[in-house]
Amino acid sequence: MNNSIQKRYDFVFFFDVKDGNPNGDPDAGNLPRVDAETGHGLVTDVCIKRKIRNYIGLKKDGQPPYGIFIKEKSVLNDTIEQAYISLKIDLQETPADPEDGKKRNKKGQGQGKEIDQAKQFLCQNFYDIRTFGAVLSTGANAGQVRGPVQFTFARSVDPIVSLEHSITRMAVTTKTEAEEQGGDNRTMGRKFTIPYGLYRAHGFISAPFANQTGFSQGDLELLWEALENMFEHDRSAARGLMGTRKLIIFEHTSKMGDAPVQKLFEAVTIKRKNESKPARDFSDYSISVNKDKIPEAVSIIEI
């Protein structure tokens, strides 16, 4: 873990979607997420991290030290317990669960230094734990990890228009369904899209927390790569055409940073070139960075 990053980083990145649903809201019938007061589209930080995890998992084949802790159909408590097994640490028997209405499934728990050893093992072997952090106290107990990399929700630059489309499948699922429809095997459905949306999100990387988890310079380079390419292997008809358009990185000279993050982000502005017509492509916008507002100690990297 002595190869951890020694500088603070903040970044802004833009991605867009055309004729797709970037992040459906299950509480609203899977409609695109939207700020009800302004009409701007939203994409959650969880959605962004999911795409990064998927990219890293594909690129590194899920092998240590680039394993993915939060993945589809994984049993998290089993993974935590496996850390103790790998370290050859016997888990202490836990007392009966208290009658507080909460369900628990704890075969045993680590104690004291054992928890720190298990936490370090998991950070070393799982990229998303040492990057985003994780709650590891749900089973065998390896404590909690506060990750050095955090994201905001992404918000569309302009208000979005959500469209609803009727779609037809020329088949039915069962014979009973076919008989009930009298030979008409068409099945109706709905699809929700937005014609176009350019989204802006912000991210933060803390060097002190990176020192705690072992987030290294190599991990950092992999994160930049994932942000650039996370949509390339995440294609589906429902999400339309999505892609990262620009990544602007602010590199500080110290662990604690050289300027408030709000001052840095305010230097990045985006404007629609023609306000008289709706945007339908990235070329309809211009992005600029006012370098006069950036302290000399902070370096700007544009990708």
N, C-alpha and C positions, 0 to 999 in steps of 0.2 A: 504493500500500500504506500510505499515511499515514492511512487511515481505519480502521485496525485497532482492535479493542476494547482498552480500557485497564483492564478489571477482570477479576478471576477470577470464574468461575461454577461452582457445583456444583448438581446437580439429582437428584431422585428422581422416577421416573414409574412409574405402575401401568397395566397393561393386562390384559384378561381374554379368555378363550376359552370358548365354550360349544359342546359337541358337535363338537369339531374337534381337529386336530393342529397345534399352533402351530409346531413345529419338529421334523420327523422326523429320526431318526438313521440315516444310510445304512449304518452298521456294525451296526445292530440291526434290519435289515429294515424301516426307516422307522418304527419305533415312536417315540412321543414321547420326547424326551430326558428322562432322569431321573437323579437322584443315587441311586446304588444303595444307599447306606447309610441315607439318610433317607426316600427315596421322594418327595422334592420334585422338581417338574418344572423343567427348565432350557430356556432359549432363548439361543442364542449371541449374542455381540456382533456377529458377522458377519451374522447373520440380521436384526438390528435395523438395522444400517447399510445392508443391501440394500434394506430397505423405505424408508428415507430417500432413498437414491439414486433409487429408482423414482419416488417422489413428486416429487422435484425435477425429474427428467427429464421427467415428464408435464406439470408446471406450467410449466416454462421451455422445453419442447420441445428440450432438449439444446443450446441455443444459447449461445455464449460471452456473458458470463463464467460461465454456469451449465452448461457441458458436464459430462458424466459420463465419467470415465476408465475405471472398472471397470463395464462393462456387457456384456450378453449378446452373444456372438460378436465382440467387439472384439479386435483384434490390438494389444496394448499397445506392442510395439516400433515398429510403424508410426506410432502416435500420437506417441511420443517423437521419432522421426525427423522427423515433420512439423513439430515445434517448430523444429528446426534449419532446415528448408526455409523456414518462414515468416519466420525471422530472417535468412535469406540467409547462413547460416554453412555453409561447406564442412566436411564431416566428414573427420577424419584417417583414413587407412587403418590398420587394425589388423593386428598380426602374426598369423601362423597360430595357431590354437587349440592350447593345450597338451594333451598326451595324458593327461588326468586322468580320462577317462571321462565328462566332462560335455559335454552338447551346447550349443553356442553358435550364435547367428546374428547376428553383428555385422558390418555392412557398414563401419562406421567409428565413431569416437568423438570426442566433443567434448573440448576441453582447457581446463584452467584456468578463465578468466573465461567461456568459452563455456558451460561446464556451468552456471554460476550464471545466465547469461542464459536458457538453455533452461529451467532450473528455475523461474525467475521467470515466464517466459511460460506454462508449464503451470499454475502456481498461479493466475495471473490468469484463465485461460480455463476451468479445470475446478474446479467447486465441490467435488467430493469430494476432490480433492488438497489444496486449501487448508484443508479441514475435517478430514479423517481422516488425511491424509498418504498417502505412496505410495513404493514402491521404483521408482525411475526409472533404475536403472543396468543394466537387463537387456539393453539394446540399444545405441542411440546414446549412452547414458549422460548423464543429467541429474541424477545424484546421488540422494540420498534426502531425502524430506520427512517430518518428524515433525509430525503433525497436532495442532492444539490441542484437538480434541474426541475424547474417548475414552469407551468404555462398558465396564461389567462385563457378565457374563452376567446374564440375568434369572432369578430363582428364584421359584417359586410360594410363596405365603404358607403354604399347607398342603400335605401330601403329596397327590399326584394318583393317580387310579385310571385305568389304561390299559385300554380296552376294545377287543376285536377283533370286527369285524362281517363276516359273509360277504355278498358282493354278487354279483348275477347280471346278465350282459349277454345279452340275447336275440338274439344274432347271433354269427357267427364271422368270422374274418379272411379265410380263403381257401376255395375250393371243396374243396380236398383235406381241409382240416380238417372241413368239413361232411360229406363222404363218410365219413371215419373215425368220426364220431360217429353215423352212421346216421340222419341227419335231425334229430337233437337239437342245435339250434344254440345251446344255452345255454353260456356261458362263465363259470366261477366265479372270484371274486377276493376280496381282503381289504381292509378299510379299518380304520384305527386311529384312535380318538378318545379324548378325556377328557371326562367329563360337564360339568365346570366347573373352571376354574383361574384364580386371580387372581395375576398375576406382578408382581414388583417388580424394577426395574433402577435402576442408578445411573450418572450421567454426570459428566464433568469437563471444564471448558474453561479452558485455560491462556492467559492474556493474552500472556506472553512468546513462546510459540510462535505465537500468532495474529499477533504483530508480524512474525514471520519469513515467514509464508505469505500475509499480507494478508487474513486472516479478519476481516471487517468487521462493523459493527453491523447492516447490512442482511442479511448472511449469518446472523447470530445470530437475527434475527427470523424468517428463513426456516426455520432449524432448529427453533425452537419451533413454527412452523406445521406443519412436517413431522411432528414428534412427535405433535401433536394429531390429524393427519389421515392418517397413513401407512397405516392399514388401510382407508381409505374406497375406495381404488381397487386394493386387493389382495385382492379377494374370490375365494373358491373354495369348492367343496363340501367339499374336504379340510380346510380350515382352520376350517370352522364359522363361528360368529359371534365375531369379534374386534374389539376397540376399545380405544382409549386412554381410561382412566377418570380419571386425575388426574396433573397435573404440578406439582411443587413445586420452585421455583427459589430458590437461595441466591445473592444478589448481594453480592459483597464491594466494598470501597471502593478497593482497590488491586490492582495487577498480581499481587502475591505472595499476597494473601488475608489475612483477618483472624482465621481460626479453623481448627483441624484439621478435615478433612472428616469423620472418624469422629464427632466431637462433633456435627456438624450432622445427619448421617444418623441418629444415635441418637435425635435429638429427634423423628423421624417414626416413629410407631407405628401399627400396624394390629391390629385385634382382631375376631374373629368374634363376632357378637352372641349367637348361640345355639350353644353348644358341643355340645349334645345331638343335633344333626342336621347332616348334611353340607351344605356351602355349595353353592348352585346359582345364585346371582345376586350381582351386586355389592352389592345392598342388604343382603346378609347380613353385610357387613363395615362397620366404622367406622374411618376414618383420622383421626388427630389429629396436630397439631404442638405440642410443648411449647415455646412461645416463651420461657419462662424460661431454657431451656438455650441459647438462641441469643444470642451477643454483640450488643450494640446496633449495632455497626458493620456487621453483616450484615443485609441486607434480605431479606424473604421474599415471594416472588411465587407465588401459587397460581392455577393454571389448571384 
